Amino acid sequence: MAAAIIAGMTVLRIVYASALDLRTDEAYYWTWSKELQLCFLDHPPMIAWFVRLGTALFGDTNLGVRFAGIVAMAASQLLLADIVRRVTHNARAVILAVLLPEAALYYGLLMAKVAPDIAAIPFALAMIWALMRLVESDDGRWWLVAGLFGGLALLSKFTVVMLLPGVAAFLLVPAWRSRWLASPYPWGAALIALAVFSPVLIWNVQHDWASFRFQLVRATAPRDFSWRTVGDYIGLQLGQVGFVLLPVTLSALTLTAWRGYRTREPVAILLSTAVLVPFLYFLWKSLTLRIGDTWPMFMWPIGFAAVAINIVKLSQEGWPAWMIRSTVGWARIAVASGLAMVVLIFLYYVAAPWNFLGRADPIGSEAGYQQVAAQVEHELAETGATWIATSDYRTYAMMRWFFRGRVPVVQVNERARFLGFRDPGMNLIAAHPGLYVVRGPDDSGLLWAGTTARLAPLGNVTRSWRGTVMETYAIKKLTGWTPDLSPPPDSPLYQWRWLAGDLDAANCA
């Protein structure tokens, strides 16, 4: 039955990946995959390499862009299964471990959506798996394997650095700390991780530490206390992990931490600390900052392993029968209710004709760009314009996705986002008219102050989803100006903008 569920859910993810139009961030990462960069302003490069792998197999299609997420989900489940098997030697616990991510919306469905997390999750789990092998075998060479996977996780997303407290506690709290501190293996693991992460370091040395400064500004900028951002954080975790599964996971992690630190048991210390420390850190930051919907997603699969292991440990440790029955019962409810919710949401987005959330719908709010692209193509033919200008990375990414290189597309501002990018086709841009495609809220004209650009309005176009207008765009003919693709750092066209209230992992500009 478990195999049938996993097979069915895998098919569901493939259909979802193939049927739904790309979201803006997905198209943005696809543009990265066309470049050969060691790093990018927003994120390390692994997600671009993942996308490039999928498009090499399936072309520039929805499935091609998203294919690596399908593979990453399967790899994550295999790692979870082996982690739990090695700790418990219990087949039921293994089955539970592989079903839990299927019952969580982010993993059961949204691993088919491109984000840096789909690369970070399997590598983070592989690091935990290697440390499990260390406990099992007492062979220090597994430290080196853990260092390799830890470096690959960092090469996927910076936030996985928050797994380090778990690794440090794993090393320092158990009785083996003196032996391992005197061993070359943990230090060798750190050097391997640093070597694997070196492309990001090299790129940042070459570009004035741009990506680190970009992330630090977001993390340290002063903001006022807000209950709303706390509620957003908790609500996102409940929605993406599960209204039942989240409390089940947190309770298992709490018991695992109590067990681990009381007995100095390495596995329990590692699993609990690797999740609870980042969870509590994000909770603290949510007092003043909106936590992005994907930021904590690298840690929850480690918590799912703790859920499955905890059930077995309760029986082994002689806990009351009623508590064991309750724990097992809630885990089953979490799986059943979570699977039902994932399937319902899949059907809503793939098969249903309704829009229950209006403009607030997280998928619908980024749909309908084909309507904008169609109008832009019409205006290109009517005006003789040869290139497209935008002023936000979302519009830039979607225009590139729909035009697939037939027409050069340039985001004329925020050029720090495109450090080291290839020439988009300056022979078709310089001294040629272009089309400026701008979101209604950004159409103030301030961007063009002090330039020689002349803008002639051509009309407006809306993008809509299931009958609801999501956004309006102005299209203008642009003449008398050629964009500078590499403006100096003090230029207003170089710096990224801080968009207050838009603090998603890829949305701080």
N, C-alpha and C positions, 0 to 999 in steps of 0.2 A: 504493500500500500504506500509506504514511504517513497519507494522508487517511482511509482506511478504519479504521486503528487509532484515530485521533483521534476519528472519528465514533462508533466503537464504545465507546470509553472515555467519551465524553460521555454516551451513553445509559446506560452503567453508573452514572455519577455521578448522573444524574437518577433512576434506579431506587433507588439507595441513599438519596438525599435524600428520596424519597417514602415508602420502605418502613420505615425505621428510626425508632423513637420519638425524640423530642428528648432530648438529654442535658441535664443540669441547667444547665450554663453557657449552652447554647443557649436554653433557656427563660428564663433570667435576662436575656439580651440581648433576647429578645422582649419582656419586661416593659419594658425601656428604650424600645423602639420605640413604646410607647404613651404616652410622655412627650415633651414638647417642651423638652428640656434642652440647654444649651450644652456640658455635660460631665457626667461621672459620677465617683463616687469612684474606681472601679476603672480606668476607661479613658476616652479621648476619645470623642466621640459618633459617629464615622463608622459604626461597626458597627450602631448603632441605626438610622441612616438607611438603611443597606443592607437591614436586615431590614424596615423600613417599606416600602421600595420593593417587595420581594418579596411582602409580604402585601397590598399595594395591588393587585397583579396576580393573586395566587392565593389570597387570603384567609388566615385564620389556620390554615394547614395546614402539615404538615411541609415540603412543597415550597415553600410560600410563604416560610417562615422562611429556608430554605436557598437559595433561588433565586439570590440575589446571588452566592453562592460559585461557582455554575456559570458565571455571566457573568464573574466575576473570573478564573477559570481560562482561559477563552477569550481574554480581553483580555491576560492575562499571556503566553500563547503567541504572540499576534500581535506583542506588543512584543519578545519574545525573538527571534522570526523576523526582525523588521526590524533589530534591533540587530546580529545576526550577519550579515545580508545586507549591511548598509552597511559593515561592517568587512572582510568576506571576499569578497563577490561570488561565493559558492560555494553552489550549490543543495544539495549534500550536507550541508554544514555547517548550513544552515538547517533541513533536515529533522531532523538530529540534535538541534538545539537545541529543536525543538518536541516531540520524542519523549522527551527526558530527563525533563521534569517528569511525563509520563505514567507513567514507570517508577519514580517515587519515590512511596511510599505516601502521604505527606502531601499531595502535590499531585494525583496520579492518582486518589485516592479521597477523601481527607479535606478537599479544598477544598470538598466538598459539606457540610462540617460548619461551623456558624457559630462564628467566632472573630474577634477584631479583626484577625488576620493576613490574612484573606481580602480585607480592604480595603487593608491596608498593602502587600501584595505588588504588585498592579498599579500603585499609585501610585509605589512605590519604583522599579520597573522603568521607569515612564514618566519619572522623573527621570533615570535612567541613559540612557534613549533620547534625551532632550533634549540631554544632554551629548555623546552621540555625534553628534548633528546639529551641535552647536557645532564639534566637531573637523572634521567633514566640510565644513562651509560657511564656518567662520571668521567667522560672523555672531554678534556679541555678544548679539543679541536672544534667542538660545536660552538664555542664562543666565536670562532672565526666565521662560521656560517651565519651566526646571528648578526655579526658585524656587517657581513655582505648584505643581508636582507634589510637590516636597519638603514644602511646607506641608500639602498634602492627605495625604501619608504620615504626617506628624506628627499630623494630626487623626484618624488611624486608630489609631496605637499609639506610645507614647512611646519604645519601644526603637529605633525607626528613627533616633533621634538618633545612633546608632552608625555611620550611614553618613557622618556629617560628616567623620571623618578621611579617608575615601576622596575626598570632594569637595575637602577642603583640600589633600591631596597632589596631586590632579589640577590644582589651581590653582597650587600653589607649586613643585612639583618640575620640571616641564618648562621649557624655555627661555622660554616665553611669559609667565612669572610677572610680570615688570615691566610688560608691556603691559596685562595684565588687572587687576593691582592698581591701575593708574592709570586704569582704565576705570570708568565708573559702572555697568556692567551687573552684575558680581558683587554689588556692594553693593545694587543694585536688587533682585536676586534674593533676597538675605537679607531685605530689607524686605517683599517680596511673601510670602515664606514666613512671616514673623512676622505679617503681616496675616491670612493664611489661618488661622493657628493661634490668632488672637486670641480666638475663642469660648472656648477652654480657659482662656486667661489671664483673661478677664473673669469666667468662672464661679469660678475659683479666688480672684480678688480678692474676690468676693462671699462666699466660703465659707472664708476663712482658709487659703487654699492647701491645701485638704483633699486633693485627688488627688495633688499633689506630695509632701506629707508621707506619704501612704499608700505611695507607691512608694519614697520614700527610706528609710522604716523597713525595708522588706523588703530593700533593697539594702545597708544599712549596719549592720543589727543584728548584734552579735557572735555568732559560732558557732564550734564546735570543728571542727578538721580532720577530714575523713572521706573514706576511699577509696571508700566506698559512693556518695557523691554524685558523685564523679568517674566511677565506673563507670556510674551512672545517666545522666549526661550523654552519654558516649560511646555507650552502648547505645541511647539514644533517637535519636541522630543516625544510627546505623547502621540502626535499624529504620525510621525515618521518611524517610530519604533513600535508603538502600539499602546492603546489605553490600558490594556491588561499586561502586555509584555514588558512595558517600561517598569512598573512597580515590581513585577516578578523578578526582573533582572537586578534592580537596585537592592531588593531584599536579599537575593542570593549573593550579591557582591558584598553586602554588609556582613553576612554570616561568614563568607569566605575570608574577608579581612580579619574578622574576630578570630577565626580558626588559625589563619596564617601567622598573625603577629603573636598570638598566645603561645603557639607551639614552635614558632620560627620555621614554619614549613615553606620551602621556596616557591612551590607552584602556587599555593594560595596567596602568598605575598605578591607574586608577580601579577597574577590575574586581577586581583582586587585593586592594587595600586595603579596598574596601567589604565584602569577605567575610572576609578573614583577621583583620582587627582585631576585629570582633565575635566571631568564632569563638574567638580566643585569649582575649579578655576573658571570655567565658562559661566557657572552660576554667579560667581562673584562679579565677573565682567559684565554680566547682563544687568547688573544694577544701574549701569550707565551707558551700555553699548548694546545695540541690536546684534545678537549673535546670528550669523548667517546660517541658512538652513542646512548646509552641508558641513559646517565646521566640525561638529562632534562625531561625524559618522564613521571615522576611522576606528573609534574605540568600542562601539557597541558589540561587534562580533566577538571580541574578547570576553565581553560580559555574557554573551550567549554560551560560551564554553563554560563559564563559571556556573551558569544555571544548571546545565546538564551534570556537571561534576558534583555540585552541591547536593543534588538529590541522592546520589550514590553515597556521598560522605555522611549524610544524615542517617542513612540506614546502618552504615558501618560503625558510626559513633554511638548508636543506641539511643537516638532521640525518640521522644514519645511517638507512638504510632499515629495519633491524630495529627501531629504536626507534619509527619511524612506524607500522610494521605492528603492533607491540605496543600502541601507544596506541589505534589504530583498533580492534584486536581487543578490548581491554578495554572500550572504549566500547560496542561492539556487545553484548558479554556483559552489561554493565550494563543496557542497554535491554531485552534479551531476558529476563534473569532478573528484572528489576524489574517488567516488564509481567506476567509469570507470577505473581509474588508478589502484585501488586495484585489480579489477577483471582481468585486463590485466596482472599484475605482477603475480597473482596467476596462470593464464594460462601459462605464460612463464616458471615458475618453475615446474609446475606439468605436463603440457601436451606438451610443445614445445620441439623440438629436438636441438635447436640452442644455441650457446653461443656467444652473441653479445659483451660481455665485456672482453673476454679472461681471463687471470689470475687475473684480477681486480674484477671479479664477486664476490659479497659478500657471496653468497651461494655456488657457485662453488669452490671458493678458499678453502673451508673447506670440500669438497666432496671427495669421492674416497678412504676413509680409509679402506673400505672393501677389496680393492686390496692389501693394505699393510698387513692387517690382514691375508688374504689368504696365502701370501708368508711366513709370520711369522709362520703360522701353518704348512706349508710344511717343513720349516727349523727345527721346533721343532721335527717333526717326524724323519727327516733325521739325526739330530745331537744328539738326546737324551737329549736335554736341557729341564729343568723343570720349568724355570721361565723367565720372560721378564723384562729387564731393559730399562729405558728411561731416557732422560735428559731434557724433557720439559713437562709441565703439559698437553698440548694438546694431544701429542702422548700417554702419560700415560692414559688419560681419554678414548681415543678412543680404546686403546688396552683392557682396562678393560671392556668397553662396548661390544666389539665384542667377548671377551672370556668368559664373564659372570661368572667369578669365577673358570673356569676350569683350569686356569693356573695363578699362582701369578704374579702380575704386580707391579713393584716398580719404582718410580721415584727416582733415587739414589741421586740426588742433590735437592736443595731447600726444604729440609726436614721440614722447618718451615711451609710449606703449610699443613703438615699432622700431626700437633700436636694433640695427643690424639687418632689418628686413630688406628684401631684394627690391630693385627698381620695379614699380608696378606698371611701367610703360610710359616714361616721360616723353617719348617721341609722340605719343598721342595726347599728351597733356599740355606741354609747353606751347604757348601761343595759340591754343585751341579753345573753343568755348566748352564749358562743362555744364552739368546740371547739379545744383545744390539741393540736396534732399534733407529736410530738417524737420524734427519733431516740433509740434506746435509750441510746447513750453520753452523750447530753446530758440525760438525765432524772434530774438530781441534785436538783432543787428549789431550787438556789441562785439561779436567775434570779428567783424569786418572793419571796425574802427581803426583808422590808421593804415589801411591797405588801399591798393588801387582797384580793388574788385568792384565791378558793377553788377548789380543783381536786378533781374527783370522777372517779376512774378509770372508764373505760367498757370498756376492753379493749385488746388488742394486735393488730397486723396486720403481716404480713411482706410484703416484696416479694421476688420470686424471678425467676430467669431460667434457662430450660431446666433446671428441676429443682433449681437451687441457690439456697438462701436467701441473699440479699445483705444484708438489714438488717431489723431489727425496729423498729416504731414503736409508741409508746403514744398512745392517744387519750383525752383527758380533757375533761370538761365544765368550762368556765371561767365563773365568775360573780363578781360583787362588785367588778369592776375594769374600767376603760376605758383602753385604751392611750393614751399620750401620743405622738403622731406627731412632735412636735418638742421632744424633751427638751433641756435645756441641755447644752452640750458636756462639762460635768464629771459628767454623769449616767452611771451604768453601762449604761443603756439606749441611750446615744448612741454610745459608742465601739465601734469594731470590735475583735474579739478577734484575738490572735496565736495561730494554731493551729500549734503546733510540729510539724514534719514534713509540713505541708500547704502547700507553697510553690508550687503551681501558679499560673499567671499570673492566674487569677481566684479563687484559693482562699485567699488570705490575708485573714482576717477580723479 
